[in-house]
Structures are given as C-alpha cells and as structure tokens.
Amino acid sequence: MESTQMTPEMESLKDRLRSTWIAGDFGVIARSIETGAEEFVARLDLKSGMSVLDVACGTGNLALPAAKAGAAVTGIDIAPNLIEQAIERAKTEAITAKFEVGDAEALPYPYESFDVVMTMFGAMFAPRPDVTASELVRVCKEGGTVAMANWTPEAFTGQMFKLGAKHVPPPPGMPSPVMWGTEDAVRERLKDGIADLQMTRRKIMFHYPMDPAGVV
C-alpha cells in the first residue's frame, strides 16, 4: 500500500534518500546513459519555445539535449551537488537552461506550467509514488505530455536492485522504485488526469567512459 501522509518517519526517510544521492559522484554513473537520454528526448519531438520540466534531473542528461532542441527547460533535483554539475555542464556547452534544487513530491510550480514534464530514472525513486504522479500531472498543461523512463523489475538494473536489497533492505514504508517499471502500477498511479496512456518497453545501452575496473 502506498501512503500519501507526510509523517516524521517519512521526513527521515527522505533525508536519508537525499544523503544517498549526495554521497559519491553519481555524475560519473550518469554519463553511461547519456546516449539513451538523448534518444529519449529525440522521441519527444520537442519544438522550439516549448516549456519543459525535467524532474529529478540529476546532472542534466535530459535537460541539456532538450534545451539544444530549442525548448525552455527547467531542471529540478533533490541533490544540490547534481544540480551544481548540471549548471556547470550547461555553462561548458553554452546551453541556456534553468536548474534548481527541489522535491519531486512538492514541485514549486503552478498548475499547468509546462508543455512537457519528463523524468528518466529519477522521479521513480521518490518514496511516495502516488504523490509524485499527482505532481507530474499537476504541473503539466492540458494537452501536454508527461514522459517517464523507469527501470523494469525483470531487466538488468531491476535485478541489480533486487540483489542489493538482499544486503541492504529497502526502507520500510517505501514501495519498490521498480514498480514504476510495471504496467499495472503505472496505470493505477496515472489513472487520473491522463487522456492517453502509452507504455513501451525499450532496451538502453550503457556506455561507460572508463575501463572495466573503473566501472566496478
């Protein structure tokens, strides 16, 4: 069962999750899926001047190619260090995009602010998926698009999470993030406010910019 209630326990959980994303350098790992992110954005067929929100944007894998396509892009993420990296990437590539720290479960934008709301392997990790789904829909304009890329339970990454959970059990009260990779869960979570729900399973290739030892 998913809970929408914000309790002291849930606040503590969110703090721990934030600390996890801040620890280490996720930006190095994010580089392995840059090509897949560019392909994800290309499928959205963005037009110049569209307002686009990248939720749980990380280091800007979606936001930057969307901005290159001419969209007015805002990226938001719970981890300040990843936002800093996204800003630096935008400066290096001379790309105009806005990045700010924020929570996928409490997006600081008015109703119907964006033509496209997108997230890739990001919003799926928020601890209250029903709240997250509601927020994604809320800030999307009527007739707009909410686009998510989520890991599935059966594929490599989902199985890796399953293996890790044997050694580090998931926090109590938090549904498995890979439930976002199942059709039934997505259909249930996005049943309100969505006129046309489409789900497609795709493979993504990892391209690591380091040798095998570095990947490990």
Secondary structure, DSSP 8 states (H G I E B T S, - for coil): -------HHHHHHHHHHHHHHHSS-HHHHHGGGHHHHHHHHHHHT--TT-EEEEET-TTTTTHHHHHHTT-EEEEEES-HHHHHHHHHHHHHTT---EEEE-BTTB--S-TT-EEEEEEESSGGGSS-HHHHHHHHHHTEEEEEEEEEE---SSSHHHHHHHHHHHHS---TT---GGGGGSHHHHHHHT-SS-S-------------SS-HHHH-
